[in-house]
Amino acid sequence: MPEGMAVFLDFEASSLGRKGFPIEVAWVFETGEEEAHLIRPAEGWTEWAASAEAVHRIPRDLLDREGKPAAEVARRALEALSCHRLYASAPSWDGQWLSRLLRAGGLPRHAVRLRDTEEARAEAVAAVLEAAGLPPEERRRLGNGILEDAGRLAKDAQPAHRALGDARRERDLWLHVRRQAEEAVSRRNSAGM
């Protein structure tokens, strides 16, 4: 069975320490549908770093007032994201937060797999260039150029340090590389190659 859509996921966390926990999660489907959830800390989630709060600007008391219970967010994430291809710009960190969230909901921590957004960009470019019937060497050359440019854009972009803004940014970059690949094919075809 083929996997579903590409989905771009991001978390914000209480700290980057060993006992840090997810405080916000958002995902954006390739089609643009999106969700964001503040996460009320689960039992035993206590590690809080003022330095992390200074970056994401989400105060602890906001989570207590407006956050959804971690188990509820975990169930919703699994329901929405199962059978889709999940990507994150920092899959080791985001994977850790996803695992912690799923465990808080009593769900298997490997219920969904998280991959690097660079993979999503590479897959998107390759699909467009391959569908156009370009020879392998030309696909490699064009694809490498597009992906190098995208890497520079990703590096230069300022993260929002809010889950939804950062997930949107990853989807936008994915859409950008697809357009770049389509334009490269169009230029090549109009040049009569």
C-alpha positions as CSV (number, residue, x, y, z in Angstrom):
1,M,0.0,0.0,0.0
2,P,1.5,3.4,-0.9
3,E,2.2,5.9,1.8
4,G,-0.1,8.9,2.0
5,M,0.8,12.5,1.8
6,A,3.9,14.4,2.9
7,V,3.4,16.0,6.3
8,F,5.7,18.5,7.8
9,L,5.9,18.4,11.6
10,D,7.5,20.5,14.3
11,F,7.7,20.6,18.1
12,E,8.7,23.2,20.6
13,A,10.0,21.8,23.9
14,S,10.4,22.8,27.6
15,S,14.2,22.3,27.4
16,L,16.8,20.5,25.5
17,G,17.8,18.6,28.7
18,R,17.4,14.8,29.1
19,K,14.0,15.3,30.8
20,G,12.7,18.0,28.5
21,F,9.2,17.5,27.1
22,P,7.1,18.6,24.1
23,I,5.0,21.7,24.8
24,E,3.7,22.5,21.3
25,V,3.3,20.4,18.1
26,A,2.1,21.4,14.7
27,W,1.8,19.7,11.3
28,V,1.1,20.9,7.8
29,F,0.0,18.5,5.1
30,E,1.4,19.0,1.6
31,T,-2.1,20.2,0.6
32,G,-2.0,22.9,3.2
33,E,-4.2,21.5,5.9
34,E,-2.7,22.2,9.3
35,E,-3.1,21.7,13.0
36,A,-1.3,23.1,16.0
37,H,-1.7,22.1,19.7
38,L,-0.3,23.4,22.9
39,I,0.4,20.5,25.2
40,R,-0.4,20.5,28.9
41,P,2.5,18.7,30.6
42,A,1.9,15.0,31.5
43,E,2.5,13.7,35.0
44,G,6.2,13.8,35.7
45,W,7.0,16.3,33.0
46,T,8.7,18.9,35.1
47,E,12.0,20.0,33.5
48,W,11.6,23.6,32.4
49,A,14.4,25.9,31.1
50,A,14.1,29.6,31.1
51,S,16.5,29.7,28.1
52,A,14.1,27.6,26.1
53,E,11.1,29.8,27.1
54,A,13.1,32.8,25.9
55,V,13.3,31.3,22.5
56,H,9.7,29.9,22.0
57,R,8.0,32.5,24.2
58,I,5.5,30.0,25.5
59,P,5.1,30.5,29.3
60,R,4.5,27.4,31.5
61,D,1.3,28.8,32.9
62,L,-0.2,29.2,29.3
63,L,0.2,25.4,28.9
64,D,-1.6,24.8,32.2
65,R,-4.5,27.1,31.1
66,E,-4.8,26.5,27.4
67,G,-2.9,23.3,26.6
68,K,-4.6,20.1,25.8
69,P,-3.7,17.0,27.8
70,A,-0.6,15.3,26.4
71,A,-2.5,11.9,26.0
72,E,-5.2,13.7,24.0
73,V,-2.7,15.4,21.7
74,A,-0.9,12.1,21.3
75,R,-4.1,10.3,20.2
76,R,-4.9,13.1,17.8
77,A,-1.4,13.1,16.3
78,L,-1.5,9.3,15.7
79,E,-5.0,9.5,14.2
80,A,-4.1,12.4,11.8
81,L,-0.6,11.3,10.9
82,S,-0.7,7.5,10.6
83,C,-0.2,6.3,7.0
84,H,1.5,9.5,5.9
85,R,5.1,10.4,5.3
86,L,6.3,12.6,8.2
87,Y,9.2,15.0,7.9
88,A,10.9,17.3,10.3
89,S,13.9,19.7,10.0
90,A,15.5,18.2,13.1
91,P,14.3,14.6,13.1
92,S,16.4,13.5,16.0
93,W,15.0,16.2,18.4
94,D,11.5,16.1,17.0
95,G,11.5,12.3,17.0
96,Q,12.4,12.4,20.7
97,W,9.5,14.8,21.4
98,L,7.1,12.7,19.3
99,S,8.2,9.5,21.1
100,R,7.7,11.2,24.5
101,L,4.3,12.5,23.5
102,L,3.2,9.1,22.2
103,R,4.4,7.3,25.4
104,A,2.4,9.9,27.5
105,G,-0.7,8.7,25.6
106,G,0.1,5.1,26.2
107,L,0.8,4.6,22.5
108,P,3.7,2.8,20.9
109,R,6.5,5.2,20.5
110,H,7.4,4.0,17.1
111,A,3.8,4.1,15.8
112,V,4.9,6.7,13.2
113,R,8.2,7.3,11.5
114,L,9.9,10.7,11.2
115,R,12.3,11.5,8.4
116,D,14.4,14.5,7.5
117,T,12.8,17.3,5.4
118,E,15.9,17.1,3.2
119,E,14.6,13.7,2.1
120,A,11.2,15.2,1.3
121,R,12.8,17.8,-0.9
122,A,15.1,15.3,-2.6
123,E,12.1,13.0,-3.3
124,A,10.0,15.8,-4.7
125,V,12.7,17.0,-7.1
126,A,13.5,13.5,-8.2
127,A,9.8,12.7,-8.9
128,V,9.4,15.8,-11.1
129,L,12.6,15.2,-13.1
130,E,11.9,11.5,-13.5
131,A,8.3,12.1,-14.6
132,A,9.7,14.4,-17.3
133,G,11.8,11.6,-18.7
134,L,15.1,13.3,-18.3
135,P,18.2,11.1,-18.6
136,P,19.7,10.1,-15.2
137,E,22.8,12.3,-15.5
138,E,20.7,15.4,-16.3
139,R,18.3,14.5,-13.5
140,R,21.3,14.3,-11.1
141,R,22.8,17.6,-12.3
142,L,19.6,19.6,-12.2
143,G,18.4,18.0,-9.0
144,N,21.7,18.7,-7.2
145,G,21.6,22.3,-8.2
146,I,18.0,22.8,-7.0
147,L,18.7,21.0,-3.7
148,E,21.9,23.0,-3.0
149,D,20.0,26.2,-3.5
150,A,17.2,24.9,-1.2
151,G,19.9,24.0,1.4
152,R,21.1,27.5,1.4
153,L,17.6,28.9,1.7
154,A,16.9,26.6,4.7
155,K,20.1,27.6,6.4
156,D,19.5,31.3,5.9
157,A,15.8,31.2,7.0
158,Q,15.0,32.4,10.5
159,P,13.0,29.8,12.4
160,A,9.8,31.1,14.0
161,H,10.4,29.0,17.1
162,R,6.7,28.2,17.1
163,A,5.7,24.8,15.8
164,L,3.2,25.9,13.2
165,G,5.4,28.6,11.7
166,D,8.3,26.3,11.4
167,A,6.2,23.4,9.9
168,R,4.8,25.9,7.4
169,R,8.3,27.0,6.5
170,E,9.3,23.4,5.8
171,R,6.3,22.9,3.6
172,D,7.0,26.1,1.7
173,L,10.5,25.1,1.0
174,W,9.3,21.7,-0.2
175,L,6.8,23.5,-2.6
176,H,9.6,25.8,-3.7
177,V,11.9,22.9,-4.8
178,R,9.0,21.2,-6.7
179,R,8.4,24.5,-8.5
180,Q,12.1,24.9,-9.3
181,A,12.2,21.4,-10.7
182,E,9.1,22.0,-12.8
183,E,10.5,25.3,-14.1
184,A,13.8,23.6,-15.0
185,V,11.9,21.0,-17.0
186,S,9.9,23.7,-18.7
187,R,13.0,25.7,-19.6
188,R,14.6,22.6,-21.0
189,N,11.6,21.7,-23.1
190,S,11.2,25.2,-24.5
191,A,14.9,25.2,-25.4
192,G,14.0,22.1,-27.5
193,M,16.3,19.7,-25.7
